[in-house]
Amino acid sequence: MEISLSDKLNALAHPRRLDLFRLLMRRYPDSVPAGHIAEALDLKPNTTSSYLNVLRSAGLIEQSRDGTSLHYTANLPEVRNLFSGLLGDCCGNRPDLCLSPSKDPVITTRDRVLNALFVCTGNSARSIMAEAILREEGKGRFNVYSAGTAPSDNPHPEVLDLLKHKGYDISQLRSKSVAEFVADGAPKMDFVFTVCDRAANETCPTWPGQPMSAHWGLADPVKAAGAGARKRLAFQQAYGLLRNRITAFVNLPFETLDRISLQHMLDDIGRMTD
């Protein structure tokens, strides 16, 4: 049965369903477990299920199964059809109303220093490690920052010990709020990466300069079970995964990639698992 434009609009007319849809759009192309959606939006499980069913019936989201867990992702082709319907196929008549993706490279000169921000909740472990790694691996090509949506007082001692042992300069590392980077005079970012699911699920600030973004989520080593060597291993594993992703990132041919191609590569890096 064909889904009408009014069906899709009705599905989004409820403010909480719209919140859910926006969460899945923020997380695209990742799929998100129903339980994580309920937690992020502070919804009861049955309410979450009802909202998901309405959005799914409207074709705006898709469902998949991982073991016993149901996961959901935005159905991007249908979302595009929604906007096409709203604009009345304007691209055939009014190109000034439509956004045509540029084929020009995002970064036109290799010598331009790029700004990158890593975001997690506490800005005490994963984002701090990512900041230190990119600052080192970028070899002067990046100004690197990190921040938290609910920042801790200080970086985790285990993170500072690990980075210091590996030879990183830890003198600039501190826990700070994302508010610093949306204030007047804040540096305009070229890239913003979320490295924890909770931060990625939250409503995004309006970043100055419209930076490219991607979700590079990984498990929080602070919450790893055990103590002593087992705990240190969790930090080592988080460090290793971040270093692999960041090494892939800095070796991208930025000056030859258009915005869509670069976005796909950033998303692929976020799916690296070792």
N, C-alpha and C positions, 0 to 999 in steps of 0.2 A: 504494500500500500504506500502510495506516495505521501510524503510528509509535506504539508503546506508551510508557507512562510509564516502564516498566523500561528500554526502549531508551535513552531520554534520560538516565536516571540512570546507566546503564552507561557512556555516552559521557563523562560527567563524573566517573566514579569514579577515573580515572587522574589523579594529581596534576598532571602536566605538561599534560594536555589541559584540566584545570580552569584552570590558569594562562593558557592560550591563550584559553579562553572568557572569563575575567575581563578579559583585555586588550581583547578586542573589545567587551565590555560597557562598559568605561571609555571607549572611543573612539566608542561609539554616539552619533549616527547616522552617523558617518563610516565609510567603507570603508578597509581597511588592506591594502596590498600584502603578499603572502606573504613577500617578502624582508625587509620591515620587521618582520614578526612574528618571523621566524627570528632576526634581529639582536637584537631586544628581549629575547627569551627565551633567547638563546644556544643555539639548536637548529640541527642540521644540516638542510639543505634537504629531504632525503628524509624525515627524521623529522617536520618541519613539515608536509609534504604528507600524510603518513599521519595525523597528528592532525587536520588540517583535514578530511580525507575522512571520518573517524569522526564528527566533530561535524556535518558537513554531512549525512551519512546519517541522523543522529538528528534532523535538521530544526532544529537549534539555531543554525546559521549559514547564510548565503547567499553565493553566489559570483557575481562579475561580472567582466567583462573590460574593461580599458582598454588598447587597443593589444595589445601582447604580454604585458602584465602582468595576473595574476589578483589580484583584490581580494576581501576578505572582510569581512562585517559581521554583527552579531548579528541573528537573526531574532526580533524582539521579540514578535510574536504567538505564536510557538511557545514562547518563554520564559515568557510569561504563562500559556499553557496548562499548562506544566510546574508552575508554582506553584499553579494552580487545581486540578490533579490531586492535588498533594501535600496541599492543604488540604481536599480532598473537597467542593468547591463550597460552602465554609463560608458564603459571603455570603448564602445563602438561609436559613440557620439560626443562624449565630453571627457576627453582624456585629462582635463584639468581637475576632474573630480576623483580620479583613480590614482592609486599609487602604483607606479610601474617599477619593479625592481631594477636597480642599476647594475650594469655589467662591469662598472668601473671598480678597480681595487679599492678596498676600504682604506688601506694604508698605502699612500702613494710614494713615500720616500722611506727607505730603509733606515736612514739616520734620525728619523723623528723618534723621540723618547715617548713611550706609551705609558699611560697611567692604568694600573690594575688594582682592584679592590677585592679582597676575599672576605666573605661575610658568613658568620655562624651565630649561634645564640649567645654564648658566653664570651667569645673572643679570648679564650684561654688556652686552647689546644690546637685544633685543626687549622683554624684560620691563621693563628700565630705561626705554625710550622710552614704553611703555604707562603706567608709573607716572607719569611727568612729564606726559603728555598728559591722563590722566584727572584728575590733581590740578588742572590748569588748566581743562579743559573742564567739570569737575564743579561749578565755582564754589561750593566750600564744602559741597556736598551729599555728598561722599565723603571718607573717610579712605582713602588709597591706599598700598599696599605692593607690593613685588616681592621675589622670592626665587628661589634656584636649588637644584636637587637635587644639583648638584656645583658650587657657586659659584666663580667666578673671584676673583682677589684684588681686582680693581677693575673698574668699568665700562670699556668700550672707549673709548679716547680719541676715536675718530671720532664715537661717540654723544654724548659730552659736548660736543664742538665743535658738532655739528649742533644740539643742543638749546639751547646757549647762543646760537648765531647766530640762532635763531628766537625768542629772548626768554624761554625757560623758566628758572625758578630751578633750578639744578643742585646747590645747596648740600646738599640732603638725600639725594642719590642715592649709594648705595653697594651693593656686591655683598654678599649675605648668604644664609644657608641657610634652607631651609624649616623646619628644626628650631626656629628662633626662633618660628614661628607655630603650633607644636603643643605648646610648653612651657607649664607652669603660668603663668597670668597673661597669656598672649598674647591679643590682641584677638580677639573672635569675629567671623569673617567672614560677610558676607551673600552675597558672590560670590567664587568662585575661578576664574580663567581660566588655562588652559595655552596658551602661545603658541609651543611647539615640539613636534613629534611625539615626540621622544625622551622628554621629560618626561611627555607624555600617556600614553605606553606603559608608564611605570613604575608600580609599585604605589602607590596614593594613600595619603598619611597620613590618619589619622582626624581630620578638622578639627573643632575645637570648634564647636558651634552648628549643625551640619548645613547649611553654606552651599550655595546653588545653584552649579552649575559648568557650564562649557562649554569646548570646545576651539576656540581661535581661532588655529590654526597658520598659520605663514607661513615662507618661506625665511629661512635664517640669513644676514644680510648679511655677517657676519664671514667666511663661507666662500665668498663670491662670487668668481668668477674675475676676474683682471685686477688693475690697480693704478691709483692716481691717480683720474682722473675716473670711470672705470668702477666702481671700488670705492665712491666717494662716491655714485654713482647708486644702487647697491644699498641703501645706508643710507637714502637719500631715498625710495626706493620702499617700503621697510619702514615708514618713518615715515608716509608718506601712507596706506598701507593701514590701519595701526593708528589713525590719526587719524579716518579715515572710519568704522571700526567703532565707535570710542569715541564719536564724535559721534552715531551711531545709538543707541548704548546709553544715553547720558545723556538722550536725548529720548524714551525709552520711558515710557508712562503707568503707572509702577509701581503707583500707588495704585488702579488699576482692573483689574489683571491677577492672575488666580489662578496657582498654582504651575505648572500644566501649560502654560497659555498663555504665561507668561513664559519657561519653559524652551524652548518652540518658537521664540520670538523670539530668545533668546540663541543657539540653534543656527543660526538663519538668518543672524544677524550674522556668525557664524564662517565662513559660506560666501561672504561678500562678497569679491569679487576685485578691485574697483577703487574 
